[in-house]
Amino acid sequence: MSNRKIRVLLAKPGLDGHDRGARVIARCFRDAGFEVIYTGCHQTPEMIAAVALQEDVDVVGLSCLSGAHNYLFPQVAKLLQDKGANDITVIGGGIIPEKDMAGLYEAGIKEIFTPGATLDSLVEWINNNVNPKE
Amino acid sequence: MSIMKELSKKVLEGDIRAASRLIRNLEDQIPNTYIAMQEIFGKTGNAHVVGITGAPGAGKSTLTDELICAYRKKGDTVGVLAVDPTSPFSGGALLGDRIRMLRHAEDTGVFIRSLATRGAMGGISKAVGEAIHVMDVLKKSKIIVETVGVGQQEVDIINHAHTVAVVLVPGMGDEIQALKAGLMEIADIFIINKADRDGAGKLYKETLNMVNMSKDNKNGAQGWRIPVLLVESVLEPIKFAESVEALRDKIDEHYQYLIDNDLLSERMRRKTTAELNEALWGTILQPILKDLHADGEINRLVDKLLTKASDPYSLAAEVASKYMK
């Protein structure tokens, strides 16, 4: 039985300054009992991967509303894999067209949340799919 | 090899994620984590630990960010433990200190780790003391501990830092506040931050008055005269950087002062005593601890730690077996 508290890194890669959604999610995760490291806007995938390792998170949540998700999300997943951290779950959210989803899943993004997803559904997904190891 | 031994081996090799995981084991109180810490304890005690404390929004994280730059410029490597509060309702936390320190994310000479208080009331988390050891064996020469935003009473940082900087901002109260016990007593350095704001001059004078009244200042050359530094607007980056470099030099001067006057061992003793207390608490119950303090045994145990002849976990087990027959 794991005693672990779930740690989540929430970040916005790339040139996108709209972080209201990410902040709402940060607050929601806090209230769900997770420890949330919030690093805000304008980050490179390299920065996000480095922070994920330094903070030993279970989940990296990426938010992107600018349309650059097809590069940015897979790049974060790839950098984590390169560093041997493929046990970190990468999820994403934002304005993601239906047709892009298959490619993102294939690149290692475990789940995509689009407009209309409820906060409860996010928390539930994490509680069901992320089991921190001893 | 056991999981914990493997973990400590990786940490000693400089593996960042392993180090972060070890800190997490300490936070989550995973059984047997002490096995990893036993491997590490003997190699600790090399870093200069700097505490940055002050009210919420005083500018601790922003100062820490610039202080990292100042130390990197000088060739130091830096570890940062940034503590934020845990929700008393959900048990969750929003750890937002490192959002001010993003420019160091890819600098391998800098390791920043966020911690939640997990219910501890002293301004830091219970794991901070041991997390400092982890940063220490990663060979960080400066370890900065940023406390949660504190009020008057959260002063646990003094058990862990060699140098404590208290960050003040104008507009928080009159000179009576400066005379109160608690936070205002623990500073080795005062920083008046946001000194371009109204009321900064008055705060500076009041703080200086308070410092001048303290006993230490009457010891002449012997005592450490607590400096009061003014740090102005972050909106003027060059000026800001210069005043934080002056802060860095003062922090280092204080460390040198501790070394030159043989006071470092006193602080180390305070820190090591606190750690041994923690380990004993985890292993046995309060009455036994009371007993230990009463017959002075605790001092003899601390001596063993200072010479690295043992580590706190082994000593705790020894005492436990004596009492729990």
Boltz contact constraints between the chains, C-beta under 6 A:
constraints:
  - contact:
      token1: [A, 3]
      token2: [B, 28]
      max_distance: 6.0
  - contact:
      token1: [A, 4]
      token2: [B, 28]
      max_distance: 6.0
  - contact:
      token1: [A, 26]
      token2: [B, 94]
      max_distance: 6.0
  - contact:
      token1: [A, 30]
      token2: [B, 92]
      max_distance: 6.0
  - contact:
      token1: [A, 30]
      token2: [B, 94]
      max_distance: 6.0
  - contact:
      token1: [A, 31]
      token2: [B, 90]
      max_distance: 6.0
  - contact:
      token1: [A, 33]
      token2: [B, 90]
      max_distance: 6.0
  - contact:
      token1: [A, 33]
      token2: [B, 91]
      max_distance: 6.0
  - contact:
      token1: [A, 33]
      token2: [B, 92]
      max_distance: 6.0
  - contact:
      token1: [A, 34]
      token2: [B, 92]
      max_distance: 6.0
  - contact:
      token1: [A, 35]
      token2: [B, 93]
      max_distance: 6.0
  - contact:
      token1: [A, 35]
      token2: [B, 116]
      max_distance: 6.0
  - contact:
      token1: [A, 36]
      token2: [B, 94]
      max_distance: 6.0
  - contact:
      token1: [A, 37]
      token2: [B, 95]
      max_distance: 6.0
  - contact:
      token1: [A, 37]
      token2: [B, 114]
      max_distance: 6.0
  - contact:
      token1: [A, 38]
      token2: [B, 96]
      max_distance: 6.0
  - contact:
      token1: [A, 39]
      token2: [B, 99]
      max_distance: 6.0
  - contact:
      token1: [A, 40]
      token2: [B, 99]
      max_distance: 6.0
  - contact:
      token1: [A, 46]
      token2: [B, 106]
      max_distance: 6.0
  - contact:
      token1: [A, 47]
      token2: [B, 105]
      max_distance: 6.0
  - contact:
      token1: [A, 50]
      token2: [B, 105]
      max_distance: 6.0
  - contact:
      token1: [A, 50]
      token2: [B, 106]
      max_distance: 6.0
  - contact:
      token1: [A, 51]
      token2: [B, 105]
      max_distance: 6.0
  - contact:
      token1: [A, 53]
      token2: [B, 16]
      max_distance: 6.0
  - contact:
      token1: [A, 53]
      token2: [B, 17]
      max_distance: 6.0
  - contact:
      token1: [A, 54]
      token2: [B, 16]
      max_distance: 6.0
  - contact:
      token1: [A, 54]
      token2: [B, 20]
      max_distance: 6.0
  - contact:
      token1: [A, 54]
      token2: [B, 112]
      max_distance: 6.0
  - contact:
      token1: [A, 56]
      token2: [B, 20]
      max_distance: 6.0
  - contact:
      token1: [A, 56]
      token2: [B, 21]
      max_distance: 6.0
  - contact:
      token1: [A, 56]
      token2: [B, 24]
      max_distance: 6.0
